[in-house]
Amino acid sequence: MSTSHPIVAITGSSGAGTSTVLHSFRHIFRREGLIVQIVQGDSYHRYDREGMFEAMRISEQKGNSNFSHFGPEANLLDDLADLFTNYGESGKGQFRRYLHNADEASFYKQASGTFTPWEPIRENTDLLFYEGLHGGYKHKEIDVAKHVDLLVGVVPIINLEWIQKLHRDQVTRGYSQEAIVDTILRRMPDYVNHITPQFSRTHVNFQRVPTVDTSNPFAAKDIPSADESMVVIRFADPKGIDFPYLLSMLDGSVMTRPNTIIIPGGKMGLAMQLIFTPMLLRLVEAKNKV
C-alpha cells in the first residue's frame, strides 16, 4: 500500500463482470477529474493466444489437463507485483495491452490475440487502476494483494458467472459452447486454488444473485437482466460506512448483517458510485498531503 501513489484493483474471474465494473469507475474518474492509469490483467498473461494454445498442448502431453489462465504458471504475476511495488514507490512502471479482438488490434496494426510493446505509465497520475484475475493474488513468495489500497471483488454466483461467460464468449469471441465448457472444466482447480481465495482479502465484495432459475447454466438462452437479480455488497470493515445514507439512496435495499447490504441489481452502478467516490477522493486527498 502507498499513500503517495495509491492502487485500486478490481478482481474477479472470467465472465464475472469486472469489465462492466470498470465502466462505473470510469464515470467517477471523469466526473472527479482524476488522472488514472488503467492496467488490465490480461496484459499480464505469460502467453499470447497462439502461445497459450501451444502451452496447453504441451501441458496436456505431460499429463496436466488443467493448465489455465487462472493459475500462476500462465501469468507474469511476479511482474505484476513488481509493477505495483514500483508504482507505489515512485508512481512509475511499465505496462502493455492485450488485444482481444479485431477492433482493438486494428488500432495498433497488430493481430488479435497479441500483446502491444511495453510502455511507461503516464506521468503524474492520481492512482493506478487494475482490472483482472489476480488483483488480490497471494501465494508463496508472490503477494500482489499487499500493494493494493482498495481491493474490490466482483463475484456472481457460479451459475450466473458461467452463463455470462458462455454468452460473452459465444457472441463476442465466436467460440462454440463445447469449447467454452471445456475451458470452464479445465480452469476449475485453478479457480478453487487461486481465484476464490482472493475474495477473502477484498475490502468490498459485490456478489450478483439472480432471482430467476439458473439451475442449468448451459441451457440458458440469455443472461438474467439487472432487474432479475439482487446484489450482495459486503464490507470487510464497516467502520466509516454510512449505511443509513446508502439505504436511503438505494431504493429497495436492505441491511442483512452489520457489514452487508442487499440492493436491487439495477442499482449496482449507482451503488458503486456512492460507495467508491468518497473512498477514491480520500485516497487522492491523502496522496496530495504527502
C-alpha positions as CSV (number, residue, x, y, z in Angstrom):
1,M,0.0,0.0,0.0
2,S,1.1,3.5,-0.7
3,T,-0.2,6.9,0.4
4,S,1.9,8.7,-2.3
5,H,0.7,6.5,-5.2
6,P,-2.5,4.6,-4.4
7,I,-3.5,1.5,-6.3
8,V,-7.1,0.3,-6.8
9,A,-7.8,-3.2,-8.0
10,I,-11.0,-5.0,-9.3
11,T,-10.6,-8.7,-9.2
12,G,-12.9,-11.4,-10.5
13,S,-12.8,-14.4,-12.8
14,S,-13.5,-14.6,-16.5
15,G,-17.2,-13.8,-17.0
16,A,-17.7,-12.2,-13.6
17,G,-18.4,-8.8,-14.9
18,T,-15.2,-6.9,-13.9
19,S,-15.2,-5.1,-17.3
20,T,-18.7,-3.8,-16.5
21,V,-17.5,-2.5,-13.1
22,L,-14.7,-0.7,-14.9
23,H,-17.3,1.5,-16.7
24,S,-18.7,2.6,-13.3
25,F,-15.3,3.6,-12.2
26,R,-14.6,5.5,-15.4
27,H,-17.6,7.6,-14.6
28,I,-16.1,8.5,-11.3
29,F,-12.7,9.3,-12.8
30,R,-14.2,11.5,-15.4
31,R,-16.6,13.3,-13.0
32,E,-13.9,14.0,-10.4
33,G,-11.2,14.9,-12.9
34,L,-8.9,12.1,-11.8
35,I,-5.8,11.2,-13.9
36,V,-5.7,7.4,-13.8
37,Q,-3.6,4.7,-15.4
38,I,-5.7,1.7,-16.2
39,V,-4.0,-1.7,-16.4
40,Q,-5.9,-4.8,-17.5
41,G,-5.0,-8.2,-16.1
42,D,-5.0,-9.9,-19.5
43,S,-1.9,-8.0,-20.4
44,Y,0.0,-9.9,-17.7
45,H,-0.7,-13.3,-19.2
46,R,2.5,-15.1,-19.9
47,Y,1.5,-16.2,-23.4
48,D,-0.4,-14.6,-26.3
49,R,-3.3,-16.5,-27.8
50,E,-1.3,-18.8,-30.1
51,G,1.3,-19.3,-27.4
52,M,-1.3,-20.3,-24.9
53,F,-2.7,-22.9,-27.2
54,E,0.8,-24.4,-27.6
55,A,1.4,-24.2,-23.9
56,M,-1.8,-26.1,-23.2
57,R,-1.0,-28.7,-25.8
58,I,2.4,-29.3,-24.2
59,S,0.9,-29.4,-20.7
60,E,-1.6,-32.0,-21.7
61,Q,1.1,-34.1,-23.2
62,K,2.8,-34.1,-19.8
63,G,-0.4,-35.2,-18.1
64,N,-1.7,-31.8,-16.9
65,S,-5.1,-31.1,-18.5
66,N,-5.8,-28.2,-16.1
67,F,-3.3,-25.6,-17.3
68,S,-5.2,-22.3,-17.5
69,H,-5.1,-18.5,-17.3
70,F,-6.3,-18.7,-13.7
71,G,-3.1,-20.3,-12.4
72,P,0.3,-18.7,-11.7
73,E,2.1,-20.7,-14.4
74,A,0.2,-18.9,-17.2
75,N,0.8,-15.4,-15.9
76,L,3.5,-12.9,-15.1
77,L,2.4,-12.4,-11.5
78,D,5.9,-11.6,-10.3
79,D,6.0,-8.8,-12.9
80,L,2.5,-7.6,-11.8
81,A,3.7,-7.5,-8.2
82,D,6.8,-5.6,-9.4
83,L,4.6,-3.1,-11.2
84,F,2.6,-2.5,-8.0
85,T,5.8,-2.1,-6.0
86,N,7.4,0.3,-8.4
87,Y,4.2,2.4,-8.8
88,G,3.6,2.5,-5.1
89,E,7.1,3.8,-4.5
90,S,7.6,6.2,-7.4
91,G,4.4,6.4,-9.5
92,K,6.3,4.8,-12.4
93,G,6.3,1.4,-14.1
94,Q,5.6,-0.3,-17.4
95,F,2.5,-1.9,-18.8
96,R,1.2,-3.3,-22.1
97,R,-2.1,-4.2,-23.6
98,Y,-3.6,-7.5,-24.7
99,L,-5.6,-7.1,-28.0
100,H,-8.8,-9.2,-27.6
101,N,-10.4,-8.7,-31.0
102,A,-10.0,-7.3,-34.5
103,D,-11.3,-3.9,-33.5
104,E,-8.7,-3.5,-30.8
105,A,-6.0,-5.0,-32.9
106,S,-6.6,-2.8,-35.9
107,F,-5.9,0.4,-33.9
108,Y,-2.4,-0.9,-33.1
109,K,-2.0,-2.5,-36.5
110,Q,-1.4,-6.0,-34.9
111,A,-3.1,-9.3,-35.0
112,S,-5.8,-10.0,-32.4
113,G,-4.6,-12.2,-29.5
114,T,-1.3,-10.4,-29.3
115,F,0.3,-8.0,-26.8
116,T,1.4,-4.5,-27.6
117,P,5.0,-3.5,-26.7
118,W,5.7,-2.5,-23.1
119,E,5.4,1.2,-22.5
120,P,5.8,3.5,-19.5
121,I,2.9,4.5,-17.3
122,R,1.7,8.0,-17.9
123,E,3.2,10.8,-15.8
124,N,1.6,12.5,-12.8
125,T,-1.3,10.0,-12.3
126,D,-3.6,10.2,-9.3
127,L,-3.8,6.5,-9.0
128,L,-3.3,3.2,-10.8
129,F,-6.4,1.1,-11.5
130,Y,-6.1,-2.7,-12.2
131,E,-8.9,-4.8,-13.5
132,G,-8.4,-8.6,-14.0
133,L,-8.0,-12.0,-12.5
134,H,-5.3,-11.5,-9.9
135,G,-5.6,-8.2,-8.1
136,G,-5.8,-9.9,-4.7
137,Y,-3.4,-12.8,-5.5
138,K,-1.2,-14.1,-2.7
139,H,0.6,-17.4,-2.9
140,K,4.1,-18.5,-1.7
141,E,6.6,-15.7,-2.4
142,I,4.3,-13.6,-4.6
143,D,2.0,-11.2,-2.9
144,V,0.1,-8.8,-5.2
145,A,-2.6,-8.0,-2.7
146,K,-0.4,-6.3,-0.1
147,H,0.3,-3.4,-2.5
148,V,-3.4,-2.6,-3.1
149,D,-5.0,0.3,-1.3
150,L,-8.6,-0.5,-2.3
151,L,-9.4,-4.1,-3.4
152,V,-12.9,-4.8,-4.8
153,G,-14.2,-8.3,-5.6
154,V,-16.8,-9.0,-8.3
155,V,-18.3,-12.4,-7.6
156,P,-21.6,-13.5,-9.2
157,I,-22.8,-16.9,-8.0
158,I,-21.1,-19.6,-10.0
159,N,-24.0,-20.5,-12.3
160,L,-24.6,-16.8,-13.3
161,E,-20.8,-16.4,-13.9
162,W,-20.9,-19.4,-16.3
163,I,-24.0,-18.0,-18.1
164,Q,-22.2,-14.7,-18.5
165,K,-19.0,-16.4,-19.8
166,L,-20.9,-18.6,-22.2
167,H,-22.9,-15.7,-23.6
168,R,-19.9,-13.4,-23.9
169,D,-17.5,-15.9,-25.5
170,Q,-20.1,-17.1,-28.0
171,V,-21.4,-13.7,-29.0
172,T,-18.3,-11.5,-28.9
173,R,-15.5,-14.0,-29.4
174,G,-17.1,-16.6,-31.7
175,Y,-16.3,-19.7,-29.5
176,S,-18.5,-22.8,-29.5
177,Q,-20.4,-23.8,-26.4
178,E,-18.4,-27.0,-26.3
179,A,-15.1,-25.1,-26.3
180,I,-16.3,-22.8,-23.5
181,V,-17.5,-25.7,-21.3
182,D,-14.1,-27.4,-21.9
183,T,-12.4,-24.2,-20.7
184,I,-14.6,-24.0,-17.6
185,L,-13.8,-27.5,-16.6
186,R,-10.1,-27.1,-17.3
187,R,-9.9,-24.0,-15.1
188,M,-11.8,-25.4,-12.1
189,P,-8.7,-26.5,-10.0
190,D,-7.1,-23.1,-10.5
191,Y,-10.4,-21.3,-9.8
192,V,-10.7,-23.0,-6.5
193,N,-7.0,-22.6,-5.5
194,H,-6.1,-19.2,-7.0
195,I,-9.2,-17.2,-7.7
196,T,-11.7,-17.7,-4.8
197,P,-9.1,-17.1,-2.0
198,Q,-8.7,-13.6,-3.2
199,F,-12.3,-12.7,-2.2
200,S,-11.3,-13.1,1.5
201,R,-8.8,-10.3,1.0
202,T,-11.1,-7.8,-0.6
203,H,-12.2,-4.6,1.1
204,V,-15.6,-4.7,-0.7
205,N,-17.3,-7.6,-2.5
206,F,-20.2,-7.4,-4.9
207,Q,-22.0,-10.7,-5.5
208,R,-24.8,-10.7,-8.0
209,V,-27.5,-13.3,-7.3
210,P,-30.2,-14.0,-9.9
211,T,-33.9,-14.1,-8.9
212,V,-34.8,-16.4,-11.9
213,D,-34.0,-20.1,-12.4
214,T,-30.3,-20.6,-13.5
215,S,-30.1,-24.2,-12.3
216,N,-28.8,-25.3,-15.7
217,P,-26.5,-22.5,-16.9
218,F,-25.6,-24.5,-20.1
219,A,-29.2,-24.3,-21.3
220,A,-29.7,-20.6,-20.5
221,K,-30.8,-18.7,-23.6
222,D,-29.8,-15.3,-22.2
223,I,-28.2,-13.6,-19.2
224,P,-30.6,-12.7,-16.4
225,S,-31.1,-8.9,-16.6
226,A,-30.3,-6.5,-13.8
227,D,-34.0,-6.4,-12.9
228,E,-33.8,-10.2,-12.5
229,S,-31.1,-10.1,-9.8
230,M,-30.1,-8.8,-6.5
231,V,-26.5,-7.7,-5.4
232,V,-25.0,-8.6,-2.1
233,I,-22.4,-6.0,-1.0
234,R,-20.1,-7.0,1.8
235,F,-17.6,-4.6,3.5
236,A,-14.6,-6.2,5.2
237,D,-14.5,-3.3,7.7
238,P,-17.8,-1.5,8.1
239,K,-16.3,1.3,10.2
240,G,-16.9,4.6,8.5
241,I,-19.5,3.3,6.0
242,D,-22.7,5.4,6.1
243,F,-25.2,2.7,5.9
244,P,-28.3,4.9,6.6
245,Y,-27.3,7.1,3.7
246,L,-26.8,4.1,1.3
247,L,-30.1,2.6,2.4
248,S,-31.9,5.9,1.8
249,M,-30.3,6.4,-1.6
250,L,-30.7,2.9,-2.9
251,D,-34.4,2.2,-3.1
252,G,-35.3,-1.4,-2.2
253,S,-32.1,-2.1,-0.4
254,V,-31.9,-3.9,3.0
255,M,-29.2,-4.5,5.6
256,T,-28.8,-8.2,6.4
257,R,-25.6,-8.1,8.6
258,P,-23.6,-5.4,10.3
259,N,-21.3,-5.3,7.2
260,T,-23.7,-6.4,4.4
261,I,-26.4,-4.8,2.4
262,I,-28.5,-6.2,-0.5
263,I,-29.6,-4.0,-3.3
264,P,-31.7,-4.5,-6.5
265,G,-29.5,-5.5,-9.4
266,G,-30.4,-2.3,-11.4
267,K,-28.9,-0.2,-8.6
268,M,-25.4,-1.7,-8.8
269,G,-23.8,1.1,-10.9
270,L,-25.3,3.8,-8.6
271,A,-24.2,1.9,-5.5
272,M,-20.6,1.7,-6.8
273,Q,-20.5,5.4,-7.4
274,L,-22.0,6.2,-4.0
275,I,-19.6,3.9,-2.2
276,F,-16.4,4.4,-4.1
277,T,-16.5,8.1,-4.9
278,P,-15.7,9.1,-1.3
279,M,-13.2,6.3,-0.9
280,L,-11.3,7.4,-4.0
281,L,-11.3,11.0,-3.1
282,R,-9.9,10.1,0.4
283,L,-7.1,8.2,-1.3
284,V,-6.3,11.2,-3.6
285,E,-6.6,13.7,-0.7
286,A,-4.1,11.7,1.3
287,K,-1.8,11.5,-1.7
288,N,-1.9,15.3,-2.1
289,K,-0.9,15.8,1.5
290,V,2.3,13.9,1.2
